[in-house]
Amino acid sequence: MVKEFGTYIHENNLITDGDIVLLAISGGIDSVVMMDIFHKNKVKFAIAHCNFNLRLKESDDDELLVKRLASKYKVDIHIKSCKTKKYAEENKISIQEAARELRYAWFDEISNQYNYEKVAIAHHLDDNIETFFINLSRGAGINGLKGIPVFRQNIIRPLMFAKKFDIEEYATANNLEFREDSSNEDSVYWRNNIRHNLIPQLENILPGFSNSIIKSISNLSDANQLIESVITEKTSQLFIKKANGVLKVNLNNLMTLKPLNIWIYFLLKQYGFARNTTDSICEAITDRSSTGLRFRSSMFELLIDREQLLIRKVKDTEKNIEVKIDKSSKNIAYPIRLNFKIQSKSSELKFDSDHRVAYFDLDQLQYPLNLRKWKSGDRMKPLGMNGKKLVSDMLIDNKVDSFEKDNTYVITSGDKIIWLVGIQSSEEFKVEGNTSNVLTMEYIKEDFVNC
């Protein structure tokens, strides 16, 4: 196994010269074998052990063993005591999920603190088979059935070439000390049932079944890589990105893809949308009467807006933000970018027709001006009109989508709106023949760029 390990990490580029790897060591047979093989391959490493405090004295005995192993191999050791049950209760998750979240968060923390390039986890081929069946029973697609990744971000799994039998043989041949986790025999855990009951029965019915599953997982992984490359290419073609982070997808272009529901799922799952949600999105856009509908994943929000989809990161909207603008102000950069310029009116002053630039009679303004989000009930007298109009109606007239409405501002002088920023200025403060001084405001708004 020592030689196979060296070949495997080289072929998969798991470790490079100079890397110091943090090994996740539980004290069980898998991680103890991994540590011994790292040592014999002369790879620099330190070890990390999480005491989850779930098995009373057993957990403490695991910790004592790991400390002895650190001394045996003369490596640095990091130990964390976790209140796993409390964390699970507070976050309303299972014990297994809690333990996973706690240890991976801690691995990141100490990796950053001590400059460990990689974190090694002792998963092996049998773990891959068990995970396949767990995901299959949950109705997973190809991404869930492609197996445990060998390398993801800074996490590596250098034993994924080995079966449990190989690991057990190695531990016996090398007289390694390890501890058995009694919870591994508890049939209350789904994985244990698959390990001890389902897979042995399938092996009995179909000899060589495990090897066939491993091959299938490898094939699915290859197919998933192909799909991801196709989706990446199609995303670059369809998705247009604003500098403010909002993505735009033209519905007419999207609707040409067949089968549409599958394309939408693969295009949107990278933003955290589950299959049932993407199916609902597909139904909504096919209906073509669902403009204004919003869908959310854990991190993103999608809006159907007329002939396009808009996607943005979920964030708290700053409803109450206000910025005072003094007469001496030249610009502001937050929450939006605005430039200000005061000059005398003259024949040399040229007016730009772009709505992102607005002109006002300086002497009619009451300072400080105030920048704030528009709100329901706001009214102003648009340039060229005699009466006032609701800002909400002006936004509809200008086909401003809901995402943009969330980020639309007005500037007021006293209690009057002088500018619906980037859209319309006020008739009441316009530059006229008798105007002496002009205030020019420019809204710096980024255009769309390719995603």
Buried (B, 14 or more C-beta within 10 A) or exposed (E): BEEEBBEBBEEBEBBEEEBBBBBBBBBBBBBBBBBBBBBBBEBBBBBBBBBBBBBEEBBEEBBEBBBEBBEEBEBEBBBBEBEBBEBBEEEEBEBBEBBEBBBBEBBBEBBEEEEBBBBBBBBBBBBBBBBBBBBEEEEBBEBBBBBBEBBEEBBBBBBBBBBBEBBEBBBEEBEBEBBEBEBEEEEEBEBBBBBEEBBEEBEEEEEEBBEEBBEBBEEBBEEBEEBBEEBEEBBEEBBBBBEEEBBBBEBEEBBEBEEBBBBBBBBBBEBEBEBEBBBBBBEBBEEEEEBEBEBEBEEBBBBBBEEBBBBBEEEEEEEEEEBEBEEEBEEBEEBBEBBBEBEEBEEEEEEEEEBBBBBBBBEBBEBEBBBBBBEEEBBBBBBEEEEBBEBBEBBEEBEBBBBBBBBBBBBBBEEBBBBBBBBBBBBBBBBEEEBEBBBBBBBEBEEEEEB
